[in-house]
Amino acid sequence: MLVQQSYRYELKPNNKQKTLLSKHAGCARFAYNWGLARRMEEHKETQKSSNAIEQHRQLNALKKTEFPWMYEVSKCAPQEALRDLDKAYKNFFRSIKSGKKIGFPKFKKKGVNDSFRLTGSMRSLKRSVVLPRLGEIRTKERTNVKGRILSVTVSREADRWFVAFAVERKRGEYIRTLQETAMGVDVGINSFCVLSDGTKIESPKPLEHSLKLLKRRSKQHSRKKIGSANRKKSALKLARLHRKIRNRRSDFLHKVSTMLAKTKSAVAVEDLNVKGMVKNRHLSLRISDAGWSEFLRHLDYKTKWYGSSLVKAPKFYPSSKMCSSCKTIKENFKLSDRIFRCDKCGLVIDRDVNAAINLKYLATGSSPGSYACRDTSGGGIPIKRESTSHVSLKQEADAKVSSGIFG
């Protein structure tokens, strides 16, 4: 299977290389903001705007006279930034026609999401990478990039630099050594998710456990004088804490999703409307901290990498209200009720386990019984089963066997 994925490594640049990396990120940011300002002026005067190719020609014509410092960096950095701007413009106007809410492109700020993309002659060595105009830069770990390199994205998180290789490669068929079983997964608030076999996977809750420290550092940062050296130090400490929270969440989600994709032949989950659920101010912090959308996105491409299938139940599928034994739907079942008691067959079971079992029936295709409309084929509710072909740009190791969530 031919897929696109990325390999991400942390760089170990010296002081000279750090300066050159910052120049590339600054040049890309300048080109993006310059192109956005020009497009806004053109649209105001002529109700039209140019494209990325035309703007790159205009920028090249101004380099010698107005922006000679741009010759210090690779030409790819501003060129790819203008392409990103062109894509953002198209997405915005396409969203107007389709009715989706995608905001208008905004000007980029220095020190916030600093990054740039390069194309051309690039390669990875054992403990270093070679990039255009940047030369050889050491990495903090061994590199093992497989496939044809398409582009390289260099980004900064707080005080650290990272490089991501976007490659196109062929993945062989994954040989599953463990017993193939279908599994229903019900995500929740108390536990991150509950499996249909009764296993509960607890969330590390990285934001909740670091919330007090985050508030304290945010308060300290707000009291620093704007433009002072102390404010820059406090901003760096705050950014490091945000990065730590993000990394803990990402590590947990990758491990759980990989374990499920490798060891289960089919995984059934709910197609949740997370964007609407976070509007509940009582649950928004815990839902956002869990990272449900990111978890479903990981399952989406990993199940296709490892030869399993992902089944998504509809948003209004009554997995929690339906009895997993007799399929009777229990009306007026509140969220505060953590134990499911069936009035018809007398089943008493944990609410989340009951929902996970109902989701498992969707994965196995054995979901007979009566729904509200008395339809034995599943109540007329469409089941979304993902296909096996997929293109992804995310990093994943090529291990053959998973020894568990943390293995």
N, C-alpha and C positions, 0 to 999 in steps of 0.2 A: 504494500500500500504506500503510495507516494504522498507524503505529508510535508507540511511546513511547520517547523518548530524553532525554538530559540534556545541557546546555551548562554547562561548569564554567569559572569565571574566578577569578582572584586579586583580592581586594579591596585597596584602598589607603585604609584608614580613618585619620582623625586620632585624637588621644588621647581625645577625648570619645566618639567612635564606638567606639573599642576598649573603653572602659569599658562602654558600653551593650551591645556584643556579648557581653562576658564576663558581664554580668548576665543576658542571655537564655539563654546556655549554662548558667549556674549555676541559673537558675530551672527549666529543663527537667530538669537533673540532680536537683534537689531533688524535683520532682514525681514523677519516676520512682522514686527511692528511697523517698519517702513512700508512694506507691501500692503498692510492693512490700512494705514493712513492714506496711501495713494488710491486704493480702491474706494475708500469712503469719499474722497474728493471727486473721483471720476464719476461715481454713482450720483453724487449730489449735482454735478454739472450736466452730465449726459444721460443719466438713468441707466448707464451701462458700466461694466467693469472689465478689465483685462484678465488674462489668464496667467498661469505660472510661467509659461515660456516667454511671454511678452514682458512680464515684469523682470525676469532674469536678464533679458537683453537690456532693459532700461537701467538696471542696477550695474551691469558690467560697463555701460557707457559712462557712469558716474564714478567708477572706481578710481580712475587716474587723477581726477580733479578734486573730488569731494571726499572720497573714502579710500585713500591710499593704504590705510592700515589693514584693509581687508585682504591684501595680498599676503599677509603673514599667516593666514589660515588656509585650509583646503577649500577649494571652490564648491565642494559638495555640501558643506555646512549651510551656507545661505541658499543654495539651490534647493536642497531638500526641505528647508524651512518654508520657502515659497510654495513648494508642492503641498506641504501640510496646510498652508493657508488656503490654497485653492480647493483642497478637499473639504476644509471646514466651511468655506463659502457654499460649495455645492450641497453639503449636508443641510445647511441652514435653509436654503431656498427649496430644497427637496422636502424638508419637513413642513414647510408652509403649505405645499400642495397636498401632502399626505395627511396633514392634521396632527403630526407628532410634535412634541415640544422639544426642540433643539435650539439652544440659545445662539445669538449672534456671536461671531468670533470676538474675543477680547484681547486687549493688549497684554503682552507678557511682562512680568515684573522680574527684576534682577534678584537672583537668589531663590526664586520659587520655581520648582520643576526645571532646573537647568539641565538641558540635554541637547544633543545634536546627532544627526545621522550621517553616515558616510557610505559611499559606494566606490567600487573600483577594485584596486589590488589590495587585498587584505588576507591575512593568514594567521593561524594560531600555532605557537610552538609549545613545548612541554610546559614551561612555566612563564610564558610571556605571549603577547600578541603584537602583531605588526600592523599599524594603521597608516593611511596616507597622511603625509606631512607631520605626523606625530612620531613616526619611527617605532622602535621596539619598546614596549612598556611591560614591566613585570606584573605578574598576577600573584595573588595570595594563595592560590591553589593550582593544582595541575589542570591544564586545559585538555579537553578531549572532544573537539568539535567534529561531528560526523556529517557528511553531506556537502552539497554545493552551497557556498556562502552567497547570500543574496545582498545583504546589507549589514551594517554594524551600527548600533545605537549606543552612545556613551551618555551616561546620566550621572548626576550627583545627588546623593541623599545625605543631607547634613554636611559632614566633612569627608565623606567617602565617595570614591568614583567607581562606577560599575560599567562593564561592557557587555552587550548582549548581541550575539551573532544570530541573525535570522537565516536559517538554512533550509534547503529543500533536500529531503532524503527519503530513502525507501525503507520502511519498517517491515521486517519479516513477520511471519505469523507467530503470535505468542502461544507458547505451549503451557497450558495450565496444568500444574501438577496436583493441585488440590481438587477435592470433590466438587463438581459443578452443581450449584444450587441457586435457586432464585431467592432474592432477598427483598423485603419491603423495608423502606427507610422512612420513618416519620420524624421530622425535625421538630424541636420543641423549645420551650423557654427554660424549664428546670434542667433538663439534660439537652446536650446539643442534638442528639438524635437517639432514637430507640429502634432497634432492629426487630424483625419479625420473630427471631428466635428468643427474644426477651433480653438481649444484650443492650445495656445502656452505656452510651459513650458520653462522658462528661466533657464539657467545654472548658478550656483553660481560662476563659473570660479575661483576656489580656487587658482590655480597657477598664473593666470594672475593678480589677485588682490594682491598677495603676492610676485610678481616678484621683485619689487624694494627692498623690505626688504631682500629677498633671495639673491639678488646680493650683497647687502651691507654686509650681514653676511658672505657670501662666500669670499668676498674680505678681510674682517677683519681676517678670519680664515687663509687665504693664507699668511698673513703677520706675523703670530705668529711663534715663533721659534719652530722647530720640537723637540718634546720631552719635552717641557716645560709645566708647569701647566696651563698657560694661553691658550695654544693651546688645551688642553683637555677641558677647559671651553668653548671655542669658538666652538669646535666640538659638545659639548652637546647642545649648543644653536641652532646650525644649524640643528642638528638631531631633536630637538623638533619642529622646524618650518616645516621640511619635514613631520613629523608625523601629525601636525595640518592640513596641506594641504591634505594629504592622507585621514585623517578622515573626513574632510568636503566633499570631493568627494565621498567617500564610503557611507556616510550617505545619501547624495542626491540620489545616484543611487539606494540604497536599498528602499527608500521611493517611488520613481517613479515606479520602477519595481513591487513592492508589490501592489501599487494602481492599476496598469493595470492588473496584474494577478488575483486580487481578484474581480474586478468589471466588467471585460470584458470576454465574453465567448470565444472569439478568438482575437488574436493579430497578426497583419501582419507587418513584418519589412523587410528591405532589408538585404541580406547577403553580407555585405560590405567587401571589401578587405582593411581593415584598415592598414595592414602592408605595402601595396603598396601606400596607400594614404599619409602616413606620410613622404614619400620620397619628397613630395612637401615642400620645405623649407619655403614657404610663409604661409602654412597652418598647418605645422606639430605641432607647439606649441598648437594651439587651438584645433586640433583634439585630441592630447594626453591629454590635459587638460579636455576635455569632457568625456573621458572614454567610448567610444562607445562599444569596445569589452567587457568590463566588464558589461556594461548594457545588451548586448545581452546574455551574460552568465547567468546573474541573471534571465532574462526572460525565459531562456531555462529550468531551473529547477523549478522556481516558478509557471509557468503555469501548470506544471504537479503536483505540490503540491496542487494547488487550483482547479483542475479539468477543466481548460481551455486549449486551444490549441494554439500553436505558429506556424505561417506560415511564412516561409522565402522565399522571392522572390529571383530569381537568380541574380547574380552580374550584368548582362547586361540587366535586365528588365527595359524597358524605362518608369519608373514611372514619371519622371519629364518632359519628352518630349511628353508624350501622353496626349491628351485631356480627361479629366474625364467625359465629356458629350458625345462626338461623337467618341471617341477612335482613333482619327486621330493623327498620330505621326508627330511632328513638327521637321524637320531637322534644323541643324545649330542653336540649342538653347544653348546659352552660359551660363556659370555659373554666369556671372554678371547680366544676365536678371532675375530680381526678380519677375516680373509679367508675367504670361502665358496668351498670347492672341492667341486664335485659329482662323486661317484664314478661316476655313470652317464653323463653327457654330457661331463664334463671341464671344465665352466665354472669359471673362476677370476675372482672378482669381489669387490669390497669388500662387507663384511657389510651395512652400512647402505644402500648403493646397491641391493643385491639386495632388501632388505626394502621399500625405497621403490618399486621396480618392481612387486613383488607387490601392493602397495597400490594402485598405479595401475591394475592389471588389474581391481580391484574397482570403481573409479570408471568405467571404460569398459565394464564388463560383459563383458570378454573374458578370462575366467579359466578356460579349459578345462584339462583335464589330470587326472592321478590324484592323489587325496589318500589319506589312510590308509584310508578306507573305499571307495576306488575309485569315487567319485561324480563324474561329469563336470560336475555342476551347481554344484560348489563345495564338495563334501564335506559337504553338509548343514549347513554353518555359516551361520547367519542373518546377513545384511548389513543394517545399520541405515543407512537413507538419510533424511536430515533433510528435512522439508517446507519449503515456501517461505514460509509465514506465520509471523511471529514478532514478539514484542513485547520490546523491550529498553530499558534505562534507561542506556545508555552513550553517551559522547560520541564523535562522529566527524565529520570535516569532510566537505564536499560537493564535493570535488574530482572532476573527471570523468576524469582520466587519471593513472595512477601511473607515475612515471618510474623506479621501482625501489624497493629496500628503504628507502633513505634519501632518496627523492625525494618 
